[in-house]
Amino acid sequence: MKWLSLIILLFVAGAALSAPDSLDTIAQSPVYLRPLALRHHSAPQPEIVPWRLAVFGTITAGAVGLCFSRMEDWWGAGKDVPFHFKQDDWGNDNLAQTDEISHALVSYKIAQAGMGLSRWSGLTPGTSRIVGGSISLSIMFGVEMVDAYNPYQGFGVSDMIFNTIGVAFAVARDRWPEHLGMFDLRLSIKSTEDMSSEIIAKTMAENFNYIYWLTVSPVRDYPVHFGLGYSANYDNPERIAEREIYLGFGTSIAEIAGIFDPRWRQRLDIYSFYDFTFSFRVH
């Protein structure tokens, strides 16, 4: 649990630091309020702050170092085997694609953290998207390279596809908030009894304890959204994974904070990875 706490602390730091005063200035600028007026108005250009950039680099290096130092415990020790691809990685793991969806969610949140810290460091929005997306893809590619030399795993092509989808969604949502800001990727848990004490689920019960949500907030002024959820179970005699589809509505820390100040909804957006949801299974 201590490792999970450290990772959460890193994300907390990222969220806290990714809310510079410049965001408020940009949010009030004619460009932000009227996207079609770009050629007539220009938002203030940010300036790189060296000490903030150093903090960003330290947080990134710390997160990457922590993850790779725990690789053996999370994924198992590698053996003296050649590079190889995962056999039938789409369906051979009996996880009903919950693993691929988790890759998309993790990549999405890492990219968001990277973009937020990049902006806080003074990088432009465009550069921040490149940096945040690159950090996320690099970390997740590194995970797959570790798997590639693990005899029980292998390089997962489908995992990398979903990593790319997660990063692409984060970048697109950041680039076109007026169109995609109402959508988000989140997760919730079914039961506290099956929660993993580590970041990575090690049993089928722990893995299937998560519900992955695509949420939509049609009215940004209200702290309630609707969601389409996906999970799986193996509650059958054959112990074969069965897909689950959920519908629900809920809220998040960012949406609740937005009631008091709309700016805090944007600043705490990274905290929305967990969804407080009232849900029911439809399949």
N, C-alpha and C positions, 0 to 999 in steps of 0.2 A: 504493500500500500504506500510505502514511503516514496517509491519511484513514481507512482501515479500522482502523488502530491507534488513532487518536483516538477513534473511535466505541466500540471495545472498551474503551478506558480509561474512557470515560464510564459504560459499563455495569458495569465493575469497581468504579468508585467507588460506583455505585448499589447494587450487591450488598453491598459492604463496609459501607456506611452504613445499609443497611436491616435491620440485625440489632441493634436496641436491646435493652437489658436488659429493657425492658417486655415484649418478646415472651416471654422466659423466664418472667416472672411470669404472664402470661396463659396460657401453655402449661401451667403448673402449677395453674391455678385450677380450682375445681369446674365452672365453666361450660365450660371447654375439655374437661375430662375427661368431663363429663356434659352434653351439649348440651340434654337435655330438662329440666334443672334450672334453666333460666334465671330463672324467676320466684322461685327461692329463693336464688340466689347471683348476685352481680354481680362482674365482673372490674374491677380498678382502672382508673379513667379516666385516659388519658394527658394530659399537659399540653404545650402548644405551647412549643417551645424556639426563641426568635427567631433565634439564629445558625444553627441547623440549618435553619430555614425559609429563611433567606437563602441557604445553600449549596444547598438544593434548587432554589430559584429560579434560581440561577446555573447549575447543571448543566442544568436544563431549557432555559433561554435559550441556553446554549452549544450544546446538542445541536440545538435547532431552528435556530439561526443557521447552524451548520455544514452541516446538511442542505440548507437553502434556498440557501446560498452555492454549493453544488455542484450545484444543479438543472440548470444548463445543460450541465455535463459529463456528468451521469448520464442525463438525459432528452432533451437536445438543446435548442437555443435556440428560444424561442417566436417566432412571427411575428405580424404584424398581421392576425390572423384573429379572427372573432367566436367567442364561446363555442359549443362544439359537443360533442355526445356521440360516443363512440367507435362506429364502425360495426361492428355484430355483434361486440361486445366479448367474447362468450362463446367464439367459435371462430375469428374472423377473423385472430387473431395467430399461428396455427399453433404455439401453445405448449401445447396440450392441457390447459388449465386449471392448468398449473403456476404461472402468474403469479398467478392468484387465490388459490391455496393459499399462495403466498409472502406475499401480503398478509395473510392470516389469521395466519400465524406471526409476522410482524414486528409487527402490531398487538397480538398477544398478549404478546410480550415487552416492548414499550414500556409497555403497561398494567401489567405486573408490576413493571417498574422504577419507574413512577410511584407505584404503591401502596406499594412498599417504602420509597421515599424519603419519601412522605407520612407513613407510620407513624413513621419515624425522626425526622421533624420534630415529632412529637407530635400529629398528627391522629388522630381516632378511626378504627377500622377501617371504619365505614360511610362517613365522609367521604373516607378514603383511596381507597376503591373508586371513588367519584364523581370524585375528582381524577385518579387514574391512568387511568381509562377516558376521561375528557374530554380529557386530554392526548394520549392515543393517537389518538382519533378526530379531534381537531383537526389533528394533524400529518398523518395520512393523508388527511384531507379537503383539506388544503393541497396535497398532492401531486397529487390529482385535479384541483384547480383549475388548477394549472400545466399539466397535461396538456390541460385543456379549451381552452387557447389555443395549443396546439401543433398545427400542421397535420398532423403525422404520428401524433398520438395521439388525444386527445379524452377527455372525462370518462367514466370507466368505471363504469357502474352496478354491474356484477358485482364490480368491485374493491371498491367501497364496501360491498356486501353482505358480502363476505368480511372486510373490515376490521371490520365490526360483529360478525361471528361470532367473530373472534379476541378482540375486547375482551369480548364477552359471556362467552366461555369463561373468560377470565382472571378476570373479576369473580365468576362462579359458582364457579369452583374455589377462589377465596379465601374466598367466603362459606360454602361447604359443603365444607370439606376432608375431612370424614369420609366423604363420598360421592364426591367428584370428585378428591381429592388423589392417587389412584392413577393418574390419567390425565394425560398431558402431550403437548405438541406440540414436536417437535424436528426437527433436520435432520442429515444426514450427507453426505459427498461420495463420489463414485464413484472419482475419480482426482485426484491432485494435479497432473497435467499440464494439466488443463482448469480449474484454479482461476482465478478472476478476481482481478486485482490491485486492483480497486475493490470497493466494497460492492455495486454494481449490476452484474449480468451484462450484457455488451454483445454477446455472440455467442450463437448457438444452442447451441454446445458448452458454453459456460460456464453457460448457463441450465439445460441438461439434466444438468449434473454434480451437481445437488443431488437428494437423496432426502428427501422430507418424511414425517415419521413421526408417527403417533398411537400413543403407547406406553401400556402398562398395567403397573403393578407390583402384582400381587395380594398379595404378602407384603412389607410395608413394611420388615421387618427385614433383608431380603436385598437386596444391591446389583445385582440383575438384574431386567430387565423384558422383556416381549415387545412387539413392535411390528408395525404394519401400515404399509407404506411406499408412497409414490406418486412417480413420476417419469415421464419420457418420453424418447424418442430420435427421431432422424430418420435412422437407419441404413438407409434404403431408397432405391432409385433415384429415387423421386418426391420425396424430401426432405420428406415429410409427417410430422408428429409422430405417433408411436405411443405410446400409454399403456403404462406399466410398473407392475406391482404387485409388491411385495416383502413377504416375511415375515422376521422376524429376532428376535434377542434381543441385549441389550447392557447397557451401564451408562453412567453419567455421573459427572462430578466430584462432584456433590452426593451421589449414591448411595454412592460410594466413601468420601467423608468421613463419611457417616452410620454407617459401620461402627464408627468410633472414638467418635463422639458424635452421637446422634440429632438434637440441636439444630442441628448443622452441616448436616444434610441440608435443613432448612428454610431456614437462613440462606443457603446456596449454591444455592438452587433456581433462581435466575436463570441460573446457569452451565450449567444443563441444556439450553440451547438446542442444544448439539452433542451428538450421540449416538455413542458408540463401539459400533458394531453389527456383529454377524456376521449377514449377510443372504443371502438367495437370492431370485432372481426367479421368480415363479410365473405371471406373465402378461406 
